[in-house]
Amino acid sequence: METHKRVLLLVGSPKGPESSSEALGRYLLGKLGDGGFETQGAYIHTLMRSAEGQQALLELVKASDILILSFPLYVDSLPATMIAALERIAQQQAKATQTKKQKLVAIVNNGFPEASQNNTAIAICKRFAFEVHFEWMGGLSMGGGGVIGGQQLDRAGFAAKNARKALDLAAKDLLEGEPVSQQAVQLMAKMAIPKWLYIMISNRGWKKQAKAFGAADKLENQP
Ligand SMILES: Cc1cc2nc3c(=O)[nH]c(=O)nc-3n(C[C@H](O)[C@H](O)[C@H](O)COP(=O)(O)O)c2cc1C
């Protein structure tokens, strides 16, 4: 069991505290805190808005032993502001003289039901870890991230059951200094509700939103 590790959660969703990225990342952070690690969380989009914020972000990363990136899939990739942040971190790491081995874990959630849509984003994070000399501890990928609905993971009910179990396992691995297990990765990628139900609920949600914006009859419009 490792002790006194500093863990930094960077949330890459512009929705910040209301995001599924926050719920997933914060749950893992909580478990690592319970296990004795020192934890801290920050929002990439908030910090990247100013030069001072960017500097604070770099300082936080420098001081961390384990970095958790939790973010939504945007067009099969990472949100643009997050890419900009990773580029800044890479510049800092290239100049770094410290020798401590830092670790990186990624959590990606997306809107489509298939977690496999996140494979490219996970590969990007793995490559980033390699480039900045962080030890890659694994990527957890969740499809149908909408089921969390802006709540804490503990309150997200049955639909988030597998995500909670997966993150419990991942926390145990990380507390023991091990990479995230395949069991955790597989559980995270498995939707707790049937795909047809997720699609039905999502379609209802879109229709409700369209109605609220007076666009209910425009959903089938094409350019
Ligand atoms: C600009 C944008 C691009 C997106 N691109 C994808 C995508 O390529 N594939 C996908 O499955 N979901 C995509 N989504 C959906 C988000 O990944 C999904 O809603 C996610 O659950 C949001 O997580 P968050 O609450 O952490 O921000 C996109 C959403 C936005 C706003």
The ligand as a MOL file (V3000), in Angstrom:
LIG
                    3D

  0  0  0     0  0            999 V3000
M  V30 BEGIN CTAB
M  V30 COUNTS 31 33 0 0 0
M  V30 BEGIN ATOM
M  V30 1 C -18.9990 19.5230 -28.7960 0
M  V30 2 C -19.4040 18.1270 -28.3970 0
M  V30 3 C -18.8950 17.0390 -29.0950 0
M  V30 4 C -19.2580 15.7320 -28.7280 0
M  V30 5 N -18.7530 14.6690 -29.4370 0
M  V30 6 C -19.1210 13.4130 -29.0920 0
M  V30 7 C -18.6300 12.2770 -29.8360 0
M  V30 8 O -17.8420 12.3990 -30.7710 0
M  V30 9 N -19.0630 11.0510 -29.4850 0
M  V30 10 C -19.9180 10.8460 -28.4320 0
M  V30 11 O -20.2730 9.6960 -28.1450 0
M  V30 12 N -20.3800 11.8990 -27.6900 0
M  V30 13 C -20.0050 13.1680 -28.0010 0
M  V30 14 N -20.4700 14.2280 -27.2790 0
M  V30 15 C -21.3180 13.9750 -26.0950 0
M  V30 16 C -20.5490 14.0550 -24.7690 0
M  V30 17 O -19.3620 13.2840 -24.8100 0
M  V30 18 C -21.4750 13.5290 -23.6600 0
M  V30 19 O -22.6180 14.3260 -23.5820 0
M  V30 20 C -20.7990 13.4480 -22.2970 0
M  V30 21 O -21.5820 12.6190 -21.4520 0
M  V30 22 C -20.6480 14.8180 -21.6340 0
M  V30 23 O -19.8830 14.6540 -20.4540 0
M  V30 24 P -19.6920 15.8140 -19.3760 0
M  V30 25 O -20.9970 15.9100 -18.6060 0
M  V30 26 O -18.5690 15.3160 -18.5210 0
M  V30 27 O -19.3660 17.0730 -20.0900 0
M  V30 28 C -20.1390 15.5210 -27.6260 0
M  V30 29 C -20.6510 16.6310 -26.9330 0
M  V30 30 C -20.3020 17.9200 -27.3110 0
M  V30 31 C -20.8670 19.0980 -26.5500 0
M  V30 END ATOM
M  V30 BEGIN BOND
M  V30 1 1 1 2
M  V30 2 1 2 3
M  V30 3 2 2 30
M  V30 4 2 3 4
M  V30 5 1 4 5
M  V30 6 1 4 28
M  V30 7 2 5 6
M  V30 8 1 6 7
M  V30 9 1 6 13
M  V30 10 2 7 8
M  V30 11 1 7 9
M  V30 12 1 9 10
M  V30 13 2 10 11
M  V30 14 1 10 12
M  V30 15 2 12 13
M  V30 16 1 13 14
M  V30 17 1 14 15
M  V30 18 1 14 28
M  V30 19 1 15 16
M  V30 20 1 16 17
M  V30 21 1 16 18
M  V30 22 1 18 19
M  V30 23 1 18 20
M  V30 24 1 20 21
M  V30 25 1 20 22
M  V30 26 1 22 23
M  V30 27 1 23 24
M  V30 28 2 24 25
M  V30 29 1 24 26
M  V30 30 1 24 27
M  V30 31 2 28 29
M  V30 32 1 29 30
M  V30 33 1 30 31
M  V30 END BOND
M  V30 END CTAB
M  END
